[in-house]
Amino acid sequence: MGIEHLILLGLIILIVFLIFRFTFKIVKHLAINTVVGLILVGLLNFLGIVKIKLTLINLLIIAVGGIIGVFIIILLKLIGLQ
């Protein structure tokens, strides 16, 4: 095993580490958005302000947008697209 192989192995380990690090940050951000959005949807449904069904599309919008995603779903519901 030459020095080239060790350098390549080090670069592969660095790339895999960076991929896991950035993936974890994205997943953490999506999880926080999803939890906050679902709490808001649950609260709005409980209070009877708006009745929002949790479909896969709605959940994806909430996961990506968080609070803004909930407001987008409410606007779509108000204009009749949902």
N, C-alpha and C positions, 0 to 999 in steps of 0.2 A: 504494500500500500504506500503510494507515494504522497508527496506533499499536495499534489493536485487533487487527489481523492479526499484528503482531509479538508482542504479548502472547500471543495464541492459539498462535502458532508456538513460543514459548518454553515454554508449558505442555505442548504436545504433546511436545516434545523431553524435558522433565523427566519426563513420565509414561512415555514409552518407555524412558528411562534407568532409572527405578525398576523397571519390569517386568523388564528384562534383568538388573538387579542381583539382585532377589529370585529370579528363575528360576535364575540361576547358583548362588546359595547353596543352593537346594533340590536342584539337580542334583548339586552337589558333595557334599552330605550323603548323597544316595542312592548315589552312586558309592563313597564311603568305606564305607558300610554294606554294599553289595554285595560289595566286595572282601574286607572282613573276614569277612563271613558265608560267602563261597565258600571262603576259605582254611580256615575252621573246618570246613565240610562236607567239603572235600577231606581234611583231616587225620583227621576222624572216619571217613570211608570208608576211607582208607589203613590206619588202625590196626585196622579191623574192628570198631570199637565199635558203630556203627550204619551201616546201608546206606541212604542217602538218595538217591533218584533226583532229578535236576534237571529238573523239569517247569516249565512256565511259571508255574503257581500257586506252586510252591515258590520259584522265583526271585523272584517279586513279594513274597512274604512275607519272604524274606531281604533284599531291597533296602530294604523299608520298615523292617523290624525289626532288621536287623543280627544281632548275637549273640542278642538276645532272640528274633528271628524263627527262628533255628536251633533254639533250645530249644523254641519253639512247635511247629515241625515234628517234633522228636523226641517231644514229648508226644503229638502227634496220631498219630504212628507207634506209640507204645507203647499207646495206648488203642484202636488198630485203625481209625482213621478215614483212614489213608493207605495 
